[in-house]
Each structure stands twice: as structure tokens, then as C-alpha cells.
Amino acid sequence: MIKRRIKPEELYKLRKIIDYQIGLGAGEALLPSISRVEVTVSPNTMRIRNVYVDGRLAFSIRASDSKILLHIYGGKLLMESYKRPPRVVVVNEVAPYIVEGGNVFARHVLSIDEWLRAGDEVIVVDELQNLIAVGTLRLSPEEALFFTRGEAVRVRDTIKELR
């Protein structure tokens, strides 16, 4: 992988992809200024694979479909500066297990943004709105609240990596 500064046209394109995938304004929240953003590119295809903000991995881009895959620092940026980050609230009792790398199960979901869809990138927070993890939503919001079994969020990264 080749690490370098992001180009202005790449920044614009990434912001638009993020706005489409997460919501309007999310691109500006995840990629605040061009001077703070670096990328790694594939040496074979020269396509962006990872995006770093302030030297920390914020998100990756999946090669097959160019989908944004959040990492914990990206989740932190969204929590701090985006008006409605895609969030799943879980009970406080399971937070330590999730931090250790466990997935979120439907029985532990207290609330979830109703505009989300299965497959969306989400931020997992506890009852006090503390960031715990980021991952991919596996169930629709209705299913996550109704079911008592099954994986609601497949966790990719936790605050353990943020420290």
C-alpha cells in the first residue's frame, strides 16, 4: 500500500459517497479538511483503500462495491460533529462484552434509528450515549427491536482500539 495526501478531487468524491451512504453532511464530518486527511492506495489499481484523519484510520473502502466501512475513529468523528449519526443503543450490561469484540444481539438493543436499513454502517452506544463500537447492521430496525435472538450488529471495531 502507498500512503499519501488526499487530492482535492478525491476528497470531493469521497464526501459525496459518504453523504449518499450515511446522510447529507456526514462527508464533511468524517473528512473535515484536506490538510488532515491521508489515504493508502492499492499499488496495482491506484484506488483508495483506507482513509486516515489526523493519522488515525477513520474508514476503509471495500474494493468490490466502494462501500465505506467505518472504524472506531470514524465513529468518534461522526458522534462529535454529525447531527444524526446512525446509532444503535444497547443496554449497559453488555457494553464490556462488546468492547472485548463481541457482536450486538437483538435482545440487547434498546433503541435504533428507524431510518436505518440492514447492511448500513452504525455506531453502537450504551445507554449514556458513550461510543462503544462500530459495525454493520444485520437486521432491520423493526427486527432488531422485535427479535429476542440473532445478531443485530456485526462489530468491526471497538473503543479498545481507540485507546
N, C-alpha and C positions, 0 to 999 in steps of 0.2 A: 504494500500500500504506500502511496505517496501522500504525504501531508503537506498542505499548502493553504494560503489565504484564499478565501472565497472571492469570486469575481462578482461585480455588481449584477450582471445578468443572471447568474446562478442564484444569488440572494433573492432577486425578484421572483424567479421561477419557484424556488423552494417556499417562499412565503405564500405564493398562490396555492401550491399543493397543500400546505398546512391549513390555509384558510378553507379550502374545499373539504379536507378530511375532518378537521376538528371544529371549525367555525370561524366566521369573519373576525379578524383581529388576533387570532391565535398565531399567525405567522409573525406578526410584529412582536408578540410576547415571547415567542421562542427564539427569534433572531433579532435582537434589539438593535444592533448597529453593526455595520460591516467590519469595523475595526476589532470587534470582539469575537468574530467567527472564523474558524478554520475548518477545513474538510480533509478527509482522506479519500483518494480516488483509486479506483482499480487500475493497475498498470496496463492491463490488457485492453479494457474498454474505455478507460478515462472517464468513467461515470462515478458520481459521488456515491460513497458507501456509508460514511459516518460523518456526523457534523458535531463539532466541538464549539462550545460557547465558553469563553473565559478559560480555555484549556481543559474543560471537562466535557465528557461525552454527553450530549443532550439527546440525540436520537440517531437512529440508523435508518437507512433506506433499503427496503427489501428489493433485491435485483429483479425478481420475477414480475412485480406489478408496481414498483415505485411507491409502495405504501410506507408511510412514516411509522417507525417503531420507537416509541418513547423509551427513554431510560430515566433513571431517577432524577438526574439534574434537570432534564427537560420537564419532568413533572413539577419540580420545585419552581422553575421559571413560570410555568403555567399557573400554578397556585398563587404566585406573588403578583403577576401582572396581567392576568386574563380575567375578564368579567365573569365568565361562566365555564370554568374548566369541567371537562367530563368526569364526574366523580361518582364513586360508589362508597357508601358509608357502611362500615361494618361495626359489630359490637366490640367493645374494648377488650373483652376477654380473649379474643382470638388474635389480637394485634401482635403479641410476641411470636406466635407461630408463623404468622405471615411474614414478619421481619426476618425470621430464620429461613425463609424461602418457600413456605407453604402456599398453596393456592387458596383462593377465596371460594368457599362453598355457599350455595344458595341459602342454607339455613342461617348463615351468619350475616346476611345482608339486611341492614335496617332500612336504607333508602337508596334510591338510584335515580339519576336524571331520566325522566320519561322520554326524552328525545333521542336517547342512545339506541344503537342497534347492535345486534350480535356481530362481533368482528371489529368493533370500534376500539380504539386505544382509550384506556381510562386511568384515572388516578384513584387509588384506594386510600381512604382516610378513616380515622377512628371517629368515635362519637364527638370528640372535641375538635374535629377538623384538622388533626395533625396528619401530615403526609406519612404514609406507611410504605406504599409500593406503587408500582405502575405495571400495567399488563393489558391483556386483550380480553374484552368481554366475550364470554362464550354463550351466554343466554340473553334473550331479550329482557328488557326491564320487567315486563309482566311476569315472565317465567322466573326470573331471579327472586322476585318477591313472593311468588306463589309456591314454588317448589320447596321441598324440605330436603331434597337430595340433589346431588350433582354439582359440578364445578361451574361457578358463576364467572370467575375471572382467573385466567391463567397468568400468574405473576411472572414478570420478566426480570424485574429489578426491585430491590428494596432499599430502605434507608440505611441498611447495614453497609451498603456500598458507598453511600454518600459521605460517611464519616472519614 
